[in-house]
Amino acid sequence: MPTAANAAVFADHDVQRDWCRDALARLQQEAARSADTHLLKVDLPAFPGIGFYFKDESSHPTGSLKHRLARSLFLYALCNGRLQAGQPVVDASSGSTAISEAWFARLLGLPFTAVMPACTAPRKIRDVEALGGVCDLVDNPADVHARAAWHAARGACHLDQFGLAERATDWRGNNNIAESILQQMGREPDPEPAWIVCGAGTGGTSATIGRYLRYRGLHTRLCVADPAGSGFVNGWRMRDRNALATQPTLIEGIGRPRVEPGFVFEVVDEVVEVADTASIAAAWLLEDLLGRRYGGSSGTNFVACLQLAEAMRARGERGSIVSLLCDRGERYEQTLFDRDWLRAQGVDPAAAFERLAGRLALG
Ligand SMILES: *Cc1c(COP(=O)(O)O)cnc(C)c1O
């Protein structure tokens, strides 16, 4: 015979299971309503025989590749029994993840707090607030993890993008980003890319792509493009997980101050370091090539693509290179696309822009 107290616990348990089932159904409905993102093809006359493809992750409903991650993190928390009806949700984020998580929290009717550095682009802070989220701003970017843990200790569900990105995504398939790219490449002249290029924020995207390439037995190599002096760039050289950044970066979403727990060094084939001025110049150039604005990390990826393509051209190779357009450029109208703001940061990408345009023979 269950005691009265026990019965209350079990009844509560049933209510929670019902809520969890309903929440999962809502996430599945959202996935069914969403279309896959486009794979844009660009021919650059300076690189005959090399096809450039850009996976446009800005076209998700929340404007960045973090839409995939946020969906996965909520699914992971629900299926692990860590997320209950009415429970507040928290995460540390430089912005893009927070926007996507706020969107999914609203979908599930849960209060959401984003812990972010005070220097995050104002537009992103407004976007989180417009979705009903609360922004808890910290002065030192290195403090975001401790502050998120502080909220979790008071009962919030910590989605923990930096701790869980690498495992929350089903790397074997289930329409993850790697499966989607390779399926979309199916009818191209070189369907098995020579390279896939992505950045490293949580490390989740690179882990998923690297694992999937092995799982499918492909020859495609994985290149991570990251800002010069980042924690990951420094850690990669010595395979040292304790390495720290030696330089700050203006490129949001990547260039982490430390080697995040989700980085899987073993599945990365090459790391290309990119100066911020080159990343910003490349983001400007992408607008000329694609007719739309994308964020700084898309520029970082593009610089690495060019470097890899030049090496292929020098060796007389042909093939395809796939890269990611990680988020919408509108988020950076007051920063990377604002010359006054750039001047105030002591950054002038004009010369880098001319050099890049020259390498593309767009002159
Ligand atoms: C998160 C992010 C990345 C890096 O992706 P990860 O999967 O977290 O490594 C790149 N660009 C932008 C804009 C991001 O928000």
PDBQT file of the ligand as one rigid body, heavy atoms in Angstrom, charges set to zero:
ROOT
HETATM    1  C1  LIG A 401      27.886  28.558 -32.287  1.00  0.00    +0.000 C 
HETATM    2  C2  LIG A 401      28.320  29.253 -33.484  1.00  0.00    +0.000 A 
HETATM    3  C3  LIG A 401      29.343  28.732 -34.275  1.00  0.00    +0.000 A 
HETATM    4  C4  LIG A 401      30.084  27.459 -33.933  1.00  0.00    +0.000 C 
HETATM    5  O1  LIG A 401      29.275  26.289 -33.870  1.00  0.00    +0.000 OA
HETATM    6  P1  LIG A 401      29.485  25.193 -32.727  1.00  0.00    +0.000 P 
HETATM    7  O2  LIG A 401      28.657  24.058 -33.155  1.00  0.00    +0.000 OA
HETATM    8  O3  LIG A 401      28.966  25.780 -31.447  1.00  0.00    +0.000 OA
HETATM    9  O4  LIG A 401      30.918  24.859 -32.604  1.00  0.00    +0.000 OA
HETATM   10  C5  LIG A 401      29.698  29.457 -35.399  1.00  0.00    +0.000 A 
HETATM   11  N1  LIG A 401      29.082  30.613 -35.712  1.00  0.00    +0.000 NA
HETATM   12  C6  LIG A 401      28.092  31.136 -34.971  1.00  0.00    +0.000 A 
HETATM   13  C7  LIG A 401      27.449  32.426 -35.368  1.00  0.00    +0.000 C 
HETATM   14  C8  LIG A 401      27.674  30.473 -33.838  1.00  0.00    +0.000 A 
HETATM   15  O5  LIG A 401      26.683  30.996 -33.105  1.00  0.00    +0.000 OA
ENDROOT
TORSDOF 0
